[in-house]
Amino acid sequence: MKRATRCVAIKASSVLLLAGFASGTLVAGSGTAATADEPRRAPAPCTSTQVVANSAQPTGSAQVRITVTNKGTKPCVLNGFPTVALAGQGSPDKNKPLQVIRVGKSGPVQLAAGGRASAQLTFTPVLGEADGYCASGADPFVAPSMVVGVAGGRYQLAPSDGGEFALCGTTVRATAFRG
């Protein structure tokens, strides 16, 4: 009987020792566990001082991909659709604003430092050769650059292929920015 009591006492003390060790570890580690449970802050919205639009790449006869890069040192969130205007070589303030028809849904795009997002622009195409014409009968509009509004800034871009932007009408279809 003494032997059985001693075994139970050893087992009980071992369990208590392990329980104490485990609780001590949890208490000692509680400082790191508290920081792991804190909610992470979402990156701030992108600003015009943090991002730059530096690419207008033609992807078809009436389509252009606009690329935005986070040149900042911290991540930011880009959301929405670009604004678009056609312009000459002069000031971005002297431009012809276009009505943007939004295509698809917009969602937040997290841009890491150096990260990129793009939006697709589709113009009503100019038909025919050389001078071209519009199916509506209106005169085509041709411009050497466009002004794209993103994150509160305006960026004047020329087509990356050295051509010009040509369209019929005063609208452009644009997708939301995607990462």
C-alpha positions in Angstrom: 0.0 0.0 0.0 2.9 2.4 0.7 4.3 1.6 -2.7 1.0 2.5 -4.4 0.7 5.7 -2.4 4.3 6.7 -3.3 3.6 6.0 -7.1 0.5 8.2 -6.9 2.4 10.9 -5.1 5.3 10.8 -7.7 2.8 10.9 -10.6 0.9 13.8 -8.9 4.0 15.8 -8.3 5.2 15.2 -11.9 1.8 16.4 -13.2 2.1 19.5 -10.9 5.6 20.1 -12.0 4.7 19.9 -15.7 1.6 22.1 -15.1 3.8 24.7 -13.3 6.3 24.6 -16.1 3.6 25.0 -18.8 2.0 27.9 -17.0 5.3 29.6 -16.4 6.1 29.3 -20.0 2.8 30.8 -20.9 3.2 33.6 -18.5 6.8 34.3 -19.6 5.7 34.2 -23.3 2.6 36.3 -22.7 4.4 39.5 -23.8 4.9 38.1 -27.3 1.5 36.5 -27.5 -0.2 39.9 -26.7 1.6 41.5 -29.7 0.6 38.7 -32.0 -3.0 39.1 -31.1 -3.0 42.9 -31.8 -4.8 43.8 -35.0 -2.4 44.7 -37.8 -2.9 48.2 -39.2 -4.0 48.3 -42.8 -1.7 50.3 -45.1 -2.8 53.9 -45.7 -4.4 54.9 -49.0 -1.9 55.7 -51.7 -1.1 59.4 -52.3 0.1 61.3 -55.3 3.5 61.7 -53.6 3.8 57.9 -53.1 2.8 56.6 -56.5 3.6 57.4 -60.1 1.9 56.6 -63.3 4.6 56.1 -65.9 3.4 53.8 -68.5 0.7 54.0 -71.2 1.2 50.7 -73.2 -1.0 50.1 -76.2 -2.5 46.6 -76.0 -4.7 46.8 -79.1 -5.9 49.3 -81.7 -8.1 51.2 -79.2 -6.8 49.9 -75.8 -4.1 51.1 -73.4 -2.8 49.7 -70.2 -1.9 52.3 -67.5 0.6 51.2 -64.9 1.0 52.8 -61.5 4.1 52.1 -59.3 4.5 52.7 -55.6 7.7 54.6 -55.4 7.4 55.1 -51.6 9.1 53.1 -48.9 5.9 51.9 -47.3 3.0 49.9 -48.6 -0.2 51.7 -49.6 -3.7 50.8 -50.8 -4.9 51.9 -54.3 -8.6 51.8 -54.9 -10.9 52.8 -57.7 -10.7 53.8 -61.3 -8.5 56.4 -63.1 -9.8 59.6 -64.5 -8.7 60.3 -68.1 -8.3 63.3 -70.3 -6.6 63.8 -73.6 -3.9 66.5 -73.9 -1.3 68.0 -76.2 2.3 68.4 -75.4 1.8 71.4 -73.1 0.5 71.7 -69.6 -1.6 68.8 -68.2 -4.1 71.5 -67.1 -5.0 72.1 -70.8 -6.8 68.9 -71.6 -10.0 67.4 -72.8 -11.6 65.4 -70.0 -13.3 62.2 -71.0 -16.3 60.5 -69.4 -15.0 57.3 -67.7 -17.4 54.4 -68.0 -16.4 52.1 -65.2 -16.1 48.4 -66.2 -16.3 45.8 -63.4 -16.0 46.3 -59.7 -13.4 48.2 -57.7 -11.6 46.7 -54.8 -8.6 47.7 -52.7 -5.2 46.8 -54.2 -2.3 46.7 -51.7 0.9 47.9 -53.3 4.1 47.0 -51.5 7.0 49.5 -51.9 7.9 49.1 -55.6 4.6 47.2 -56.3 2.6 47.9 -59.4 -1.1 48.0 -60.4 -2.7 48.6 -63.8 -6.0 49.6 -65.3 -7.1 48.9 -68.9 -8.5 51.8 -71.0 -10.6 51.2 -74.1 -11.5 54.0 -76.5 -14.2 54.0 -79.2 -11.9 53.3 -82.2 -11.3 55.4 -85.2 -12.2 53.4 -88.3 -10.6 53.3 -91.7 -7.1 54.2 -92.9 -5.0 57.4 -92.7 -7.4 60.2 -91.7 -10.0 57.7 -90.4 -13.6 58.3 -89.5 -16.1 57.7 -86.7 -19.0 55.3 -87.2 -21.2 58.0 -85.5 -20.2 60.6 -88.1 -18.3 62.7 -85.6 -14.8 63.8 -86.3 -12.0 61.7 -84.7 -10.0 63.3 -81.9 -6.2 62.7 -81.9 -3.9 63.7 -79.1 -0.2 63.0 -78.4 -0.7 62.5 -74.7 -3.3 61.7 -72.0 -3.6 62.9 -68.4 -4.4 60.1 -66.0 -5.8 60.9 -62.5 -4.8 58.5 -59.8 -4.4 58.8 -56.0 -5.1 62.5 -56.1 -2.4 63.2 -58.7 -2.4 63.8 -62.4 0.1 62.3 -64.7 0.7 63.2 -68.3 1.6 60.1 -70.4 2.4 59.4 -74.0 1.9 56.1 -75.7 4.9 53.9 -75.2 5.0 53.1 -78.9 5.5 56.8 -79.8 2.1 57.0 -81.5 -0.9 59.1 -80.6 -4.2 58.5 -78.9 -7.1 58.5 -81.4 -10.7 58.0 -80.5 -14.2 58.8 -81.5 -16.5 60.4 -78.9 -15.8 61.7 -75.4 -15.9 58.5 -73.4 -13.5 55.8 -72.4 -14.1 52.5 -70.7 -11.8 51.8 -67.8 -11.2 48.8 -65.5 -10.4 49.3 -61.8 -6.8 49.1 -60.8 -5.6 45.5 -60.3 -2.4 44.2 -58.8 
